[in-house]
Amino acid sequence: MIGIDDTNRAYIHLTGYLDEETGERYRRFEALFAQGLQPGPDVDWREYGHWAQLKLSLGRDGGHDHDERVLRLIRTVAERDIDWTPGDARLLVHRAQEMVNGGHTRYEEIFRIPFAAARRFGFQERREIIGWLRVPPLRPPFRMAVWDARAGQVREALSEQLDELLVEPAEHGPTGVVRNIIWEGDPFARLLAEEYGPRLADPAVLPLLRHWNTARSTRPSAKWLRTAKALLTPGTVDLVREILTRLAAHRERKITRSSDDHEWRETVFLHERTILPMRGVIWTCEVIEERWVTSLLGDVALNCGTGSNGMGSTCRSERLTNTAVGALARRGGMAAIVPLARVQAKVRARSVLKNVARTLDEVAAQAGLTREQLMDRTVPAFGLGPDGVREERIGDYLVRLCADGPALRFVNPSGRTVKSAPQAIRKDPALVELRITLKELRQALAAERFRLEQALIKERGWSWQEVTEFFLDHPVTGRYARALVWQVSPDSAGLPVRTEAGWELSDPQGHRVRPDPDTPVGLWHPIHATADEVRTWRDHLLEHMIRQPYKQVFREVYLLTPAEERARTHSARFSGHVLRYGQAKTLLNQRGWTGLSIGHWDYECGGDQGEAVRELSGWRARWGMHVVGDPAADGWDTASFCATEEITFHRAGPGELSGHDSASDRVALVEVPPLVLSEVLRDADLAVGVASLGLDQRAVAGHEDYWRSSGFGELTETARTRRDALARLLPRLRITDRAELTDRFLRVRGDLRTYKIHLGSGNILMEPNDAYLCVVPGHDRDAASVFLPFEEESGMLSVILSKAFLLAADTAITDPSITRQLGG
C-alpha cells in the first residue's frame, strides 16, 4: 500500500491509503497536470475523474481559493461522456460532502462532477444517490451532524440543479408527480404511485399529499391538524381509508439491490421516505369522524408492530406503530380501548408496549381505576342482547349479529336462514356497518380470550359483584367467562349458573353457592387442586359438553422434579430440543416472551446465542437458545433452527431491566411459586410441541436421531394431558372399537395395517415393523365433529383425531402419497 501524501497532501483525508497501482496512476496524473498536459488516449476516464474530483480539495481547513486550472479541469471532466457507475456516483457525492464538511464553499464546482455522474441514471437511482441533498433523511446518521449545519446553504446554492436532476417532467404524468413527492424506494411506494397516482395527483388531493410529506415530528401540531382538516374532502377521506387498509395488509418483500458488479437480495417493508407520508395519513385520521377509523388504526398498529414475517420482538415499523397508537390515544374515548388491548396482546416490542401501557394508565387514572379495572369496564357490547345476538331489519330481511361464531346470519321473509347476504341488501349501508361491527366483535372476542387466560396465570382477583357485572352478564366476555370455573375459597369452586335470583356457582356434584357481592373471587387453577378434584372436573366438562375458551380444567401442571431439586437453580427439562426458530419465537412472543434474537451474524459477539425472557408476577424466567445448522430463514440471516438450553428464574424488582440478570442472581427453583414455575414450563412445552423437528421427518437432515427420540419418545406433560382427554373421548367416538390407548400411542386398527399415532408428535408408525407413515394433516369431517372440552386452534389433539379417523378407514384412502406407503 502507498501513502497518498506521496502524491498530494491536500486530499489525504479523503482517500487515506491507495493500492500501489492506483497510487502510481494518480502520480502520473499529477505530473501531467503540473506540466499542463492532457492525458493520453488510453486513459481510464473514470479513474481520471475520481482524481480530478480530489484536486478540488484544499485540505482539512477548506476555503474557496481554487486554482483556475483546477476549475477548468473539473469542467472538462464533467462535460465528458464518462461511463460512470452508481458506485462511482455515490463515492463522488460522498467526497464532495466531506469537502463541504471541511469548510469548502465553492458548492457548484464541488458537486459538478458528482451531478454529471448522477445524470447518467434514471430518476429513482438519482434519488438514491443524491436525493438526501435535496430532502434530508428522516433519521440522519451521526456522521452527518457536521453536514447538517451547512446543508441549508448547499441546498439553496444548488436548488435549480437539484430540481433538474430529481424532479420528473410533466410528461411522466400523475405517476411521476407522485414519485416526485414520495419517491419509490419500496414496493408500497411504487403501489401508491402507480395504482393511486391519478387520484393522488388530482389538483384537489395533491396539496394533501404534499402536506402528508411534512409529517417529520413524532406527533402532529395543532396547526398541522388544522391544515389537514381544511384539505380533506369526502373523496380524500375514502382515499385515506383505502391506503391504510392496504398498509394494514402490507408485508415485507424481497427486492434486488445492485451496486456496480455486486447484486444482493434485501428484505424491505417500508423505506424511510415512504414512512413519512404514511405517518401523515395516520395523523389525518385524528380529524376524520368516521366509524371505521378506530378499528383501522388498530389494524395498522398490529401489522406494523409485529416483526418480520409477523413475528418477533421487533416491529416492521416501530415509528408507524407508535404513530398509530398515538393517534388512538389522542382520539381517546372508550372505543380506543379495544384496539389498544389488541396491540398490547400481540405486539412484543418494549417501546410500543410502554406506549400502550402509558396510554391505558392515563385513561384509567382519569376514571380513578387501575388499568385492569379499566379493561374490565370498557369491553364494548356491540348492541348484543343477553343471549349474544343483535337483530336488525334490512329491507325484507332480518340480519342477526351473533357472538357465537361470531357471524352474520340472514333470515329471509319466509323465515328461512340463508348462509350469505342476499343480493338485494349487499350494498345497503346498514349491512356495511354491520360488517364493520362483526370485524370489531371478532377482534374483541380474541382480546377477551387472551385477557381471561392472563387473569388465570396472574391470579387476578375481583369481588363477586364485579365478576357478575363485567364478566358473566356481559354479552361478549360472558361467552367465555360462563364456561370457566371460578374459585370462591380453597374449598369452594364452581361453574356459573344463572337463576332467577342471580348468578350462582355449581360444583360437579350439583352443590351451589351464591357468594355475597363483596366476596373475593378468582379463577380456579388446577395447580391448587388435588388430582381427584381435577379428574372430577374433567369428567364433568365432558359429560355436560362444556367447552372452555382455553385449557383451564385440562390445563397441564408442571411440578418440581427431583432432578430439578438437585440442580437447584435451573431446569433442564426442555433443554436439548431442536426447534424451528421462527415458529418457536412466534409462539413464545404470543405468550409474552421477549428478547429472543439469534442468527448467523457476529458470532464473536454472541449473535448465535440468545435468551427468551418472560416476566410473571414479579419473577423473570430466562430460556437460553443457540443457533444450529447453516441455512438462514430470511434475508436478515435469521436462524432457521435453534437448540434449547436450560431455564433459570430471577426476581424481577420494580424498574429492573431484563438485561441486568447474571448467573449469581439465579433463584433456587424451590423458591419460585408453583404456579409461576408451572406456567413458564408449560410455555416451554408448548413451544417444543409446536416447533420441534421431531414433528416432521422431512425437515431433519442431520437431526435424524433427535427426530426419532423426540418424535416417538416419552410423553411430556402436555402430551399426558392430551392422553387423558383422549381416554375420556374414545368411548364416545365412532371408531372406538378400532382404537386403543397405550402409554405413548393411540393405536388404530385399519383393514390394511395397524397404526400407532404418537400422542406427543402425532407421528405414525405402522405395525408390525414400525415403518414410518407420513401423513400431512388435513380436514376430516368426523374429527371436526368431535366435541373437545377446550378451544384448540389447529392443535395436536385435533390432528391426532383427524389421522385416527383417516387410518381407521384406510381402504377408502385415495391419496397416492399415502397409498404408496401402505403398500410398502
N, C-alpha and C positions, 0 to 999 in steps of 0.2 A: 504493500500500500504506500501511497505517496502523500505527503502533506500538501495541501492546496497552497500554503504560503510559498511553495516553490514556484507558483505561477502568479498569484495575485493575492496579497494580504487583505484587500478590501472586501472580498466575499468569502473568506474562510468560514465566517459564522453561518453562511447559507448552505455550505456543502460539506463541511467537515473534511472527511477523507475520501479520496477517489481511488479507484483501482489504477494501476500504473499505466495501462493503455489509454484510459480516458485522460489522465493527467498529462500524458505526453501529447495527445491531440490538443488539449487546452493550451499547452505551452506553445505549440505551433501556431494556434490561432492568435495568441498574444503577440508572437513575433511578427506575424503578418500584419496585424493591426498597427503595431508600433512603426512598421515601415510604410504604412498607408496602402498596403496591397490587399487585393480581394482573394478569397480562397479559390483553389483550383476547381476544375470541372468534376473531380472525383470526390468532392467534399460531401460528408453526411450532413445535410442541411438541418435535420432535426437536432443533431449534436451541436452544430454551429449555432442554432437558435437558442439552445439552452445556455451556451457560453455567452452569447450576446446579451441575454437577459441578465446574467450575472454581472456584466460590465456596468450596469446601472447602479450597482451597489457603491455607496460612498462610505462603507464601513458601518460599524455599530452605532456611530453617533449621527448618521443620516445627514440630511441637509437638502439643498436644492441646486447646488452649483455643478451640474453635469457638464462634461466636456461636449462641445457641439459635435465633435466627430463621433462620440458615443451615441448621441441622439440620432445622427444620420444613419449609423449602423442599425439602431433599433427600428427605424422606419423602413430601411431596406429589407430587413428580415421579415417585418410584419406584412409587407406588401408582396412577399414572395409566396408562391403556391407550395407550401410545405406539407408533407403527408403526416400531419400531427396525429397522435393517438389520444384517446381520452386520458390515459395516464400522463402523457406529456402535458396536456392542458391543466390537469389538476396540480402537477408539480410546478408549472409556471405560475399559476394563481397563488399557490402556497408561498412561493418565494417573493412574489410581489407583495403579499400581505406582510411577510416578515420585514420587508423593507419599510413599509408603512409603519409597522410597529417600532422600527428603529428610528423613525423621525424623518424619513424621506417624504418630500412634499410634491414632487412632480408626478401627481397621480396619473395623468393621462399617458405619460410616457412609460411609467412603471407597468401599467396594465395594457399597453399597446400590443405586445406580443401575446400575452395570455388571451386577450379578446380575439385576436386573429386566429389563434388555435381553436378557441371555443366556437368560432363562427363556422367551422367546418362541419359541425354536428347539428342534429335536429334539436327542436326546442326543448324536449324533455331532457336530453343529455346536457344541453346548455344549463338548464335549471339545476341539474345535479352538480355541475361543475362550478358555476358562478352565481347561482340563484341566491345564495346566502348573502352575496354582496348587496343585493337589492332589498331583500327581505330577511332580517336576522332570524336565526333559528329559534324555536320555542325555548329550548334549554341549551344555551351556548356552553360549550365545554370550557373548563377553567382556563385553558391556554389562550382563549380569546378575550380575556379580560382587558389586556392592553389594547387589542384591536378595537374593542367596543368604544373606547374613548375617542377614537379617530374615525370610526365608521361613518358617522354622520357627514363629515367633511368629504369623505371619499364618495359617498352616495350622491351628494349634491354636485360634486365636480363631474361625476361620470354618469349622471342620471339619464341623459339623452342616449348615450351609448348602451347603457344597461337596458333601457326600454327597447331599443332597436334589436338587441340580442335576445331578450326574454319575452317580449310581448308578441303573440301571434297576430298576424294581419287579419283584417276583416274577412278576407276570402276564406278563411278557415271556418267561418260560420259559428253557430252557437256553441258547438263543442270546443272550439278554440277560445271563445270568450270565457267559458267556464274554466278551461285549463289555465288561462292566464291568471285566474284568481286562486284556484285551489291546487294547481299543478296535477300531476297524475303519477305520484310515486308509489302507488299500490293499486291492487285490483278494485278496491272500493271507490277510490277517487276516479278511476277510469270509468266505473259504472255511473257515477254521478255525472261525469262529463258527456258520456256517450248516450246513456239512456234518459237522463234528466236534463241534458244540455238545452234543448229547445225551451223547456219550462223555466229553468233557472236563468237563462239568458234573456227571457222576456223582459222588456223595459219596466214592467210593473213589479218584477221579482228581483231583478239584478241588484238594486240598491240593498235589499235584504241580504242577498248572498255576500255582497261586499261587507255588510255590517257583521255577518257571522264570522267573517275572516279577521275581525278585530278582537276576537274573544281571547285575549292573551293573558288575562289575570286568572286567579283561582276562583273568583266569584264575580258576578256582574254588578256593576254600579247601578244606582237608580237611574242615572242618565242613559246608560246602555239599554236598560229595560224599557224606558220611555220611547227611545228611538225604535226599538224592535216592535213595540206595540203599534207605533204610528205607521210602520212599514207593512204590517200584517194586513192581508186581505183574506176573504174566505178561501180563495184558491191556494194561497200560501199556507194556510192552516192545514189544508188537506195534504200539501206537499211535505210539510213538517212531519205529519203522521206517517206518510209513505216512506220517507227517508229513514226515520227512526225505526220503523218496522223492519226495513232492510238491514239496518245496523244491528238490531236485536237478533237477527238470524245469520249475521255475517260470521265467517270463520276464517282462521288464518290460512294462507295459501303458500304453496311453494312457487317461488319465482326465480328465474335465472338472472344472475348478475354476471357482468364481464368487465374486465379491465385489461386492455391490450390483449395478450395471448392467454390470459387466465380467465377461466369461467367457473362459476360455482352456483350452487342452489341455496336459496335462503328462504326461511320461513317468515312471512310478514303478515301481520294483522292490519295495522294502520300505520302509515308513515307519519312522521312528526307534523308534516304540513297538512295532512288530512284531519288530524286530531283538532286542529284549530277551528275550522268551520263546524265540525261536529259538536264541539263544545258550545259554539254559538247556537246551533239548532236546539240543543238541550236547554240552554238558558231561555230560549224563546218560549219554551213550554210554560215558564213561570207566568206568562201573560196570556196564556190560552186557557179559557174556562170551558173545557170540554171533558166529558166523562172518561174518555179513553186515556187522558194524559197520565194520570197517576199509575195505572197498570202498565202502560208502555214504558214509562221511565223505570219502573221496576224490572221490566224485561231487559232493557238496555243495561242497567246496572248488573244484572245477573250474567249476561253474556260477556260484557267487558270485564267483569270481576272474577270470572273463573280463568284458570291458567290455560296455557297452550293445550289444545285439544280438549278444552273444557275441564281440565283437572289441574290440581296443584295448588300450592300456597301462594303463587304469584298471580298477577292479573294479565289478561290480554291487553288491557289498557287501564292502568291504575288511575290515571288522571280523568278519563271519561267515567270510570266507575264512581269516583268521588264527586265528579260533576253532577252525575245523575242523582246520587244520594243527597248532595247539597240542594239540588232543585226540589227533591221530595221534601226535605226538611223545611225549606223556605215556603213551599206551598202550604205545609202544615195541615192541621186537621186530622181527624181520626182515620180518614181514608188512606193517609200515607203510612199508617202503622203496618198494614198487611204487607205491602211491597218491601218495606224496611225489614220486617221479620223474615221474609223470604231471603233477602240478601244476607241477613245475619245467619240464617240456617245453612246457606250454600257456599258463600264466599269465605275463604280462609286467609286472605291477605290481612295482616295485622293492622295496617293503616286504615283499611276500609272498615274493618270490624270496630276499631276505635271510633271512627267517624259515625258509624251507625249507632253504636252504644251511647255515644255522647248525645246524639240527636234524640234517641229514645229517652235517655235520662232527663234531658231538658224538658221534653213534653211531659214526662211523668212528674217531675218536680213541680211544674206549673199546676198539675192536678193534685199535688200532695200525696203521690203514690210512689211505690218502688217501680222499677222497670217491669218486673214480673207481674205486679198487680195491674199495671197499665195494659200489658198484653192480654191479661185475663179479661179485662173490661172492654176491650176495643175490637174484638173479633166481629166482623160485620155479619149480619143475619141475612142479607140479600133479599129481604122480604119473604123469607121462607116461613111457613107456619110451623107449629109444634111437631108436625109429622115430617118435617123436612121437605115440604112441597110448596111451590108457589104457582098459582094458576093465573093465566091472563088470556083474555079473549082477543084473538087477532082475526079479523074478518069472520068467517064462518067456523073457524077452528078454535079449539081450546088447547093452549100450549102450557105444558107443565114443566117447570124447572125443578128438578129433583136432586137432592143431595145424595141420594142413593145412586151411585153410578160414578160420578154425577153425570146427568144427561138432560137433554130436552126431549120431551115426549109430546106427540101431536095426536089429538083426538078429532076425528072428522065429524061432520054434522050428524052422521048416523050412530056416533058413539064408539066407533072402532078406532083403536090406537094404530097409527101408522109409524113406520120406522124413521122416515126422513121428512123434512119440511115440504109441504105441498107447494107446487109451483105457484099457486095463487098468492101466497104470502111470503115468498122467499126474499123479496126486496122490500118488504114492509119495514119502516123504521123501527117499529116496536120489536120486531124479531131481531133486527140488527142489535138493538140494545140488549135483548135477552142473551144473544150470543156472547156479547162482551161480559155480561154478568156471569154466564156459565164459565167462561175462562177464569174470571176472578174467583169464582167458587172453587174451581179445581185447585187453584193456587193456594187458597185459604185452607182447604182440607189438607193439602200436603204439609203446609206450615204447622197446622194444629196437630197432626200426627207426630211430626218431629218434636214439637213443643211438649206434648204429653209424655213422650219417651224420655226427653231430657228431664222432665219433672220427676219421673221414676228414678232415673240414675242419680239425680242430685238430691233426692229425698225432700222435695218441697213439701210444705205443709200449708193447710188452709183451715178455716173454720167450716163447719158443715153448711152454714148459710152461704158461704162463698162457693162451695162445691155445687150446691143445687142451683144457685142463681147463674153462675158464669160457666158452668160445665154441663150439668145434667139437663137443665132446661133450655140450653142454647141449641138452636136447630142445626148448627154446623159442628161445633165442638162436641155437642151431645151425641152425635152419631158415633163417635169414638169413646167418649167418656162413659157412656152407658154400658159398654162391653168390658170395662176394666174392673178389677177387684180393688175395693177401697178399704183401707185399714183404719179402724177407729181406736183400737187398743191392741196390745200384744195378743190378746185372746179373742179379738173380735174383728172379723173382716167379712165383706160380702159384696155381691153384685147388686147394683141399684135396681130397685123395683118401684114403679110408680103406683101409688094408691090414691084413693080419694082424699086421704088426709095429707098427702105429700109423699116425698121420697123416703124409702126405707132401704136397708141393706139386708140381703138374704144370703146365708151361707149354704153350702151344698146339702145340708140336712133340712133346709127349709126354715131354719130359725131366723127370725127377723128382729132387727133393731132399728129404732128411729132416733138417731142422735139429736141432741139438743142443738139449736142453731150455733152456739159458741163452741161446740165440741171440736177439738183439734182432729183433723183428718189428713191422711196421706195415702199414697198409692202403695198397695201391697207388693212386696218384693220377695221372691222365694228364698233369698239368702237368709231371711229371718224366720223361715218356716221349717217345720220338720219334714222328713221325707214322706211320711204318711199324709200330712196336710197337702203337700204338693201333688201326690198321687190322687188324692180325693178331688182336688180342684180340676186336674186334668180330665178325670173321668166325667166330671160334671159338665165341663165345656162340650165334650163330645156327645154326651147323652142329650144335652139340650141344644146342640148345634149353635153354640155361641162363638162367633168369630171375633177375635180381638184384633185391634189395629196393628199391633206389633206383639212380639213374644213377651208376654208377662207371666202367665201361668206356666207356659212351656219354655220359659227363659232358662238358658244354661247358667249353672252356678259353678264357679271355679274356686275350690278351697285350697288352702296351702298344703303342699305335698311334703312328705319327709325330705325329699331331695332339696326342695326349696328352703326348708328349715335349716338344713345342713349348709347350704350355700350362703345363707344369711341375707346378703344384700342384693342378690339378683335372681331372676327366674330364667332358666334356660329351656323352659317348657316348649317355647315356639322358636327356638334358635335352630339353625342348620337347614332351614327350608329355602328352596329356590323359587322365587316368585316372579311373575310378570310385573315389572316395576310400575308401569303405567296403571294397571288395574289395582294393584295394592295401594298405590298412592291415592288414587281417586276414592277408593272405599274409605281409607283412613281419613282423608280430608272431609268426607261427608260426615264422619262420626266425630269430628272436632280435633283431629290430629293436625299438627302444623310442622313446618320446618324441614321436611324431608326434601332434599335436592341433591341428587348424586348423578354422575355421568362420566363420560370419557373426556374429562378436562382436568388439567392441572393436578396430576396425581401427586406431585411433590408436596402440594399444599392440601392434600386430602380431598380432592374433588370426587374421588371414588368412594369416599366414606361419608356417612351421614346418620342422622337420627330423626325419627318421628317423635314428636312431643305432644303429650296430652295433659291438660290441666283439668283436675276434677276435685271439687270440694276441698280446696286448699292443698292438694297434692299434685305433684308433677311426675308423670311417667315418661321414661325415655326408652325407645326401642331402636337399637343400633342396626344398621344395614350397610352393605357394601356391594359394589358392582361385581357381577360375574359375567363372563362371556364377552365377546368382542362387538357384536352388532349394536349400533346406535338406533334408538327408536325414532328419531326425527332429525331435522336439520340443526338442532341445538346440541347434538351429541348426548342427549339424554339416554340413560341406561335402558336397555331392553329388559334385562333380568337383574335381580338383586338377591343376595343371600341374607337371611335374617340372623341377628345376633341376640344377645341377652337383653332382658328388660330390667330396668332399675327404677327405683322410686326416690323422690326427693320432696322435702317440704317446700311448698310454694307460698312464701310470705307475701303480703300486700306490696305491690310495686316492684317485685323482683323480676328480673329479666330471665327468660328461659335459657339464655346462653351462659349464665353465671354458675351453673351447677358444675361440680367437679366430683371425681371419684370419692373424695373424702366426705362429700355431702350425702352419699347414699344412705338410705334409711333401711334398717333391718325389716324384712318383709313381715315379721310378726307384729310390727308396729303399725303397718298400713291397715286402715279399716277394711274389714272383709268385703264390703260392697264395692269400695274403690278398687281393691285388688281384683275382684271378680269381673267387674265391668271392663277394666283395662285388658285383662287376659281374654275376655270374650271378644273384644275388638280384634286382638291379635289372631284369635282362632278364626274369626270371620274373614280376615284378610288372607290367611293361609287357605281357607276353604274356597275362596273365590279365585285367587290368583296363583295358586300353586301349580308348578309344572307337572305335578303328579296327576292333574286332571286330564291331561291330553298328551298322548304319546307322540302326536305329530310335531310338537314343538320342543322336543327334549334332546336334540342331538348333543351328545356329550354329557347328558344327565340321565342316562338310562337307569342306573342304579337307584338314583333318587326317585325317578318316576315309579319304579316298581315298589320301593319301600313305602313311599308316601301314598301312591295310588291304591295300594291293597293292604296297608299296614293296620296297626291298632287304631281304634276309633278315638277321636278327640271328644271333648265334652259336647261340642255342637253335634257331632255325628251320633253320640249316645242319646242325646235328646231327640234327634231325628228317628233313631231306632225305637225310642219309647213311643213317639207319635205313631209310627207305623204299626207297632204292636197293637195299638188301640184301633187303628183304621182297618187293618187287614180283614177282620171278621165282617166288615161292612162292604167289602169290595166284591165285584162280580167275579174276580179271579181268585177268590180266597182259597178255592180247592187246588189251585195251581201254584200257590206261593207259600213260602215259609221263611221265618227269620232265623238266621244263625247268629253267632256272636258278632260277625263283621259284615255279613251279606244278607241281601234279600234274594232268596233262591227261587227262581221261577222256572216251572216246567212247561216247555213248549212241546209241540208234536215232533219237531226235528231234533232239538237239543234241549239240554237243561242249562240254565244260565245263572251266574252268580253276580249280582249287582252290588258293588261295594257301597256301603252306607255313608262313607266319607267323601269319596271322589266321584261316585256314580260310574266308575269304570266297570267293564263287564268281562268276566271270564266264562268260557264255555267248558262244561264237563264233557268227557272225563279227563282231558289232558290240560285243562286250564288255558286253552288258547284264547288270546285277547280278541275281543269283538269291538270294533269301532263303530259306534252309532252316534251320529250327530243329533242332539236333542231337537225334537220338533213338537208341534202342537198335536196333542191327542185328545179327542173329544171325550173319551171315557175318563182320562186323567183329569181333564179340566172340570169335569162334573163332580169330582170327589170333594167333599167338604173338608176343608182344613181349618183347624181351630185358631189360626192366626193368619194375617195377611202376609203373603210372601211373593215378592215381585221376581219372577223367573228364578226362584230359589231351588236348591238342590232337592228338596223333598218332592217338588213338582216334577223335576227332571227324572228322578228315580221312578215315580209312579208312571210317568209317560213311557219310560223304557220298559217297565214291567208289563203294562197293557200291550205294548207292541210285541214283546217277545212271547207272551202267553199265547198269542195267535200268530206264531211265526210262519205258518203255512200261507198266511194271507199277505206276507210281506212281498212287495214287488220291486222295491228299490234294489237295483243291481249291485250297488256298492255294499249292501248288506247280504244279499243272497249269495254273492261270490264267497263271502267269508263263511257263511253257514255251510256251504257245500264243502269247504275245506275241513 
